[in-house]
Amino acid sequence: MKNRTYNSSLICLGICWLILGGCQSKPKEVSTLEAKTVTIPKVVIADIEKGIKAYISNKASANKGFFLVRDEEKLLRLKLVRVHTEYLSNLGPNKHFACVDLADTKGDVYDVDFFMEGEPGGMEVTETSVHKLNGKPFYFWKQQPDKTWNRIPIAESSNKLLGVIEGEDQFLFNYNITLPVISDSAKIWIPLAASDDYQEIGLVKKEIPGKHKIIKDKTNQNTALLVTLSPNDSEKPITITYKVKRIEKGPYQDSLKIDPRYLQSSTLMPVGRRFRELAQEAIGEKKGQSQLMKARAIYDYIIDHMKYMKYGDYGRGDAIYACDTKTGNCTEFHSLFISMARSVGIPARFSIGAAIPSDRDDGGIDGYHCWAEFYAEGKWWPIDISEGNKYTALSTYYFGRHPANRIELSRGRDLAFTPSPVSGPINFMAYPILEIGGKPAVAKTTFTFIRNNTY
């Protein structure tokens, strides 16, 4: 692949987001910064999205419905999955960037970078390169002292470039919701981040229509905001801004007695014979060793046997689906671990929030991220198996560590708030839960951040 350099004085904020984190969920909106030396043309993000979709569609129609991408010696036959709207960017007059997910017939998902030139309705692609396969990058982007961006080989990447800030991190975190058209009475449940030994949370701003109150999920010690809405609140924004100070998390002692639920089944994380046998297979010759060694064997087994793939019925945290397909996103990776660990007597639990990009100081965040902890040797051990799977060099780091650049929004599964949604307990909670007329609905949700040296 060619090495390419871009002058950042021409780059709106999106290009600083060049896919250093795994794509974890649905597309997000982004904001932009004005260029300092060049007037950015009046090409909006929607124009770039329309342009890249038209380009892919036209090329695919000429190749029996497949978009062809040359990756070194292979010719890939792909179909469009989604355009990452959070990464669409103007690079300067009539120059644009897009990142697109395309899948082959086996379900492998490729992140492809496109560089484009032209005006709306007449954009041409000037360069295409495969950036990731199933979330694993082939290269990174790094800003140089002269404010240009270069591609960097994986072997030359630091922990920070791989997504890890050690020690401490501070940032503003914006939780942004755009309500849909509301045709009936409605309610929305929004997770509220809380302070603990590893994160200090301060509420900076909240903009909330309708009536709202704070409610509790006492079992998991979660807090949420319950907002009651009416048709008059249609398409209104909801914004909650936190000031966050977080420290890196390692193994830690907890004076509280281990709750029995950390060894029991939940709706999508069952405990039983199937997962016990799979865990015993993973543990193998380590069956006579400590719980810590057994947990590491399960962790390694999942890294070796699962594929990070946003394809099929992923994203529900279904351990059975993960066991059957050996694929999924962070929710499947950690649900499978928890089911396997609990089935051989190792307490384990689930948390979810967002990973804050480490390579830049502001901008968008590509959705939620989740992780887990297990109990052994008198301590809780943090793990992040999906990140360890993506970045082999960090697989040991993520067994026993969570970096400072993240925020936890809630913990546990089958969350039972009072009052709860009509649909019942909440599977897990990073995005809000919206019901209109007692029926599930979707509210567009985006996360953005500003690191402490820029606010």
N, C-alpha and C positions, 0 to 999 in steps of 0.2 A: 504494500500500500504506500502511496505517496506521502511524504512529509509535507505539511502545509502550514503556513503561518498567516495569522489574521491580525490586523491592527485593531486593538480593543477600543480605540477612540471612536471607531465607527460602529461599535457593537452595542446594540441595545441589550438590556439585562438578560434576555433569554439565552444568548450565546454563552454566557458565563455558566449556564446550566447544562453543559454538554454531557449529560448522562453519566455522571460519576456514581450515582446511586442506582440500585436495581429498580427497574420499573415495577412497582408494587401494586398498582391498582388503576382505577379509572382515570382518564385524562383530567388535568387541572388547567385553569386559566392562569395567565401570568401578567405582571405589569412590566412596563418598559421604562428606561431612562433615556432622556434626550441625548443625542450625540453632541460632543463638544465642538467638533471642527467641521462636521458635514451635516447638512440638512437631510434628515431621513425622509425619503419619499413617502407620499401618502398611500402607503400600502399597509393595510391592517392585517392582523393575524388571520382573519377569516379569508382574506385574499390568498395568503400563502397556503392555507389549508386547502382551499378550493383548487389552487394551482397544482399542488402535489397529488391530490386525489385524481384530478383530470389526467395528469401525466401517467400515473400508474394505470388508470383505467384504459387509456388509449393504447398503451404498450401491451397490456394484458389481452385486450380484444384482438390484437394481431398475433397472439401466441396461445390460442385455445383457452383463454381465460387465466393464464398464468403470467405473472410478471417475472422476467428473467433477470437474474443478478449474477454477474461473474465474481466469484470469490476464489482468488488465486487460480487453481486449476479446475475448480468445480463450477458448473453452471447450475445455479439454483432455480427451481421452478416454484414460485411463491404466490400466495394470495394475501391481499390486504387484511390485516386484523384491526389496526387502528392507527391514527396519526396522533403523535404526542403533541397535543396543543400547547403543553407547558414549555416545549422546547422550540416552537416556531419562532424565528427571529429575523429581523432585518439586519443585514450586515453592512449596509451602505446603499447608495443609490442603485436601485434595480438589482441588488444582490441579497439573497435570502438563504436561510438554513431551515431544514426540516429533518425530523427523526420519525421513522415509521416502523411499526411492527408488522412483519410479514411472516406467514407460516407456510411450511411445506406440507406435503400430504401425510407425513408421519406425525405432525403436530409440533415439530421443532419450530421455535419462534426466533426470528432474526431481527435484531435492531439494526436498521440501515440508515446511515447518514446521507442526506442529499444536500448538495449545494446547487442553488438555482440562480438564474439571472432573468431579468425581464419584468414587464409590468403585468398587472392583472389581465388574465385572458391570453397572455402570450409568454408565459414562463417556460424556460428551457433548463433542463438539468445539465450542469457542467461537470459534476463529479458525484460518484456514488461509492460508498465503502461500507462494508459490513462491520459494525461496531461491536455487537454482542451476539452470542448464541445462548438462548435460554438464560439470559441474565448475566452470563459470564463475559466480561469485556475482553477484547483483543488488544485494546490500547486505551489510553486515557488522554485527556486534555490538561495541559498545565500552563498557567500564565507565567510569562517571562518578565524579567526586570524592565524591559522596554515596553511592557503592556501588550505584547503580542501573545497569541496562544499557539502552542505546538502540540502535536501528537507525541505521546511518550509511551515507549514500550512498557509492558507490564513489569518486566524485570527491573526497570529503573524507577518504579513507583515506590514512594514512601508510604508508611501507614496512613498519614494524613491524606494522601492522594487516594488511598484505598477506602477512605470514609471514616477513619478513626481519629478522634481528638482525645488524647490521653490527659489525665489530670483534671482540668476544670474547663467549662465552657459557659458563656453567658450570652443570652440573646432575647429578643422580643419574638414571640410566637403569635401569629394571627390566625384565628379560626374563623373562616368566612363561609357563610351560608347564603345562598340565594333561594328564597322560597319560590315554589311553582305557583301557578294559578290555583287558588283555593276556592272550591265550589261549595263547601260545606264547613261546618265547624271542624277544627283541626287541632291536633296536639303534636308537639315535637319535643323529644327527649335529647338533650345535648350533654355529652360527658364534660365534667369540670375537672381540670387537672388539680391535684392536691400536693402540698408539700410533704416530704418525708425526709429520711436521713440522707438522701442522695439528690434531691431536687428541692430548691426553694422557689415557690410560685407566688408571684404578686400580680394581682389583677390591675391592669393599667387602664383598660377601657372596655365598655360593653355597650352595644347598640342593639336593643331588643324590642321588637314590636309586641303588641298584645300584652297579656298578663303572664307573669312568670313567678315561679317559686323554686326553691332548692329542695330536692328530695334525695333519699338515701337508698342504697343497696347495702343493708346492714351486714349481710353474710360476707361480702367481699370488701366492705369498707369503701365503696365507691360513692361519689356524689354526682348528681346530674341536675341540670336545669330543665324544668318542665314548663314549656311555654304554651299557653292556650291562644289559638289564633282564630280569625274569622275571614270571610272573603275580602274584607277591607285590607287585609294584610298580604294579599296576592302580590307576588314578585318583589316583596320587600327584602332588604338585606338584613342579616344578623351577623354581627361581628363581636368577637371576644378576643382581647389582646392581653397576653400574659408577659410579664418580665420573668425570665427563667435563669436561675443559676444552678448548674448541675455539675456534679463531680463523677468521675469514673467509678464504676461499681465493680468490686471484686467479691470474693467469698466473704460472708459475714455471719456473725452469730445473731440469733434471735432468742430472746428470753421466753417468748411465748411457747406454749405447748403446741406441738405439731397437730394441726387440725385434721381429723380423720378424713375430711373430704378430699385431701390431697392424695389419698390412696384409693378413692372411689371413682366410679364411672360418672361422666356427665353425658349430655345428650349426644354429642358428636365426638366424645373421647371415651369410648367404652373401655372397660377393664375386663379381662377374661382370658380364656384358654388360647384363643388365636394370638393375642398380643403377648401373652406369656411365652408361648412357644417361639414366636419370632424374637423376643428379647433373649430367650435362652440360646437361640441360634447365634445371635449377635455376640453374646457374652462368651460362648464357647469355653475355652480352657480357663477363662478367668472366673468361672463359677464359684471357686473357693476363695476368691479374693474379696477385697473391700467393696462396699457400696460405691465408693468413688470410682474405682477401677471398672466396675460393672457399668456405671453411668457413662464413662468415657467410651466403653466398647459399644454401647447403644448409639451414642453420639457419632462415633466413627462409622458405624454401620449405615446410619441414615445418610451421612455425607457421601459414602461410597455407593449407595444403592438408589438414592432419590435424585431426580432431575428437577431443577428449578424451571418450571414451565407453566406459563399462564395460558392454559389451553384446557378445554373441557369444563367440568364442573368444579373449578378451583375457587379458592378464596373463602370457603365456608368453615375451614378448620375441621374437616371431616377425616378422622383418623382411618376409618374404613376405606374411604376413597383413596387416601394416601397409600394405604397398604396394598390396595388392588392395583393402582396405576403407577405407583412409585414416582408420581409427579405432583406438582402443586406450587403454591407460593409459600411465604413464611408461615401462614396459618396451618397449612398441611404439614410442613416440616415439624413444627413444634407440637402439634396435636398428636402426630404419630409418636414422637419422643415421649410425651406425657403418658399416652396409653401404654406404651411398652414399659416405661419406668415404673408406673404404678402397678402394673401387672406382676412385677417381680419384687414388690415391696419397697420401692424407692419413691418417697413423696416428691411430687412435682406440681408446678403451677404455671399459669399463663398470664402474660401482660401484653398490653398493646398501647401504642402511641405513634410517634413519628421519629424518624431519623433525620437529623439536621445536616445538610451538606457540609462537608469539611473543607472544601476547596475554595469556597467563596463566602462572602459576608452578608449577602442578602439575596432575596428572590423567592422562587417557588419551591415547593417540596412535593415530590411525586408520590403523594398518598400516604397511607398508614404504613406502619411496620410493627411486627410483633416479635416477642421473644419468650423465654421461659427461664425457670429456675428449678433446681432439684436440691434435695436435702441429703447430705452425707457428711460423715465425720464431724457432726455437731455444728455444721454450717449450711447456709443456703448458697448454692453455686449458680451464678448467672451464666446462661449460655445463649448463643445466637447461631443456630445450626444453618439457617439459610444463607447468612452472610459467610459463614465458614465454608459452605459449599461453593459459593461464588468465587471466593478469594482463598485459594489453597494456602497461600503464604500466611494467612491469618487464622487458619483453622484451630491452631493451638491457643491463640489469643482469645478467641471467642468461646473457648471452654474455660469458664471461670471469670470472664470479664464482659462488661457492657461499657462502651465508650461514653465520654461525657456529652457528646453531641447528640442527645436525644431527649425527648420529653415523654413521660408516661401519662396517658390519659385515663386508663382504667385497668383493672386487673380481674382475672377470673373469667369463668364462662357461666352461661345460664343465669344472667344477672336478673335479680328480682327486685325491681324498684317498687315503691309504693307512692302513688299508683303506678301500675305497669301498663304497657300497651295492650290493646285488645288481643293482639297475636300471642301474648304470653311473655315468658322470660326472654331476655335478649341474649342471643348467642354470644356475642362479644361487642364491645362498644368503642369505636374510634370515630366513625361517622355518626351523625344524628339519626334518630329513628323518628320518622314522620308518619302520622296517620291522618287521613282526611275522611271524615265521615266514618271513622272506625276501620278504614281499610288502608293497607300499606301504600305509601307514596315515596317519591324520591325528591330530595332537595339537593341541588348542586352544591358541593362542598369543596373548598380549596384551603390549603395551608400555605402560608408564606412566613418568612422570618427576616430579621435584621440582627446581625451579630453586634455585640456590645461596642465595638470600636467604630460603628457607623451610625448609632442612634444617639 
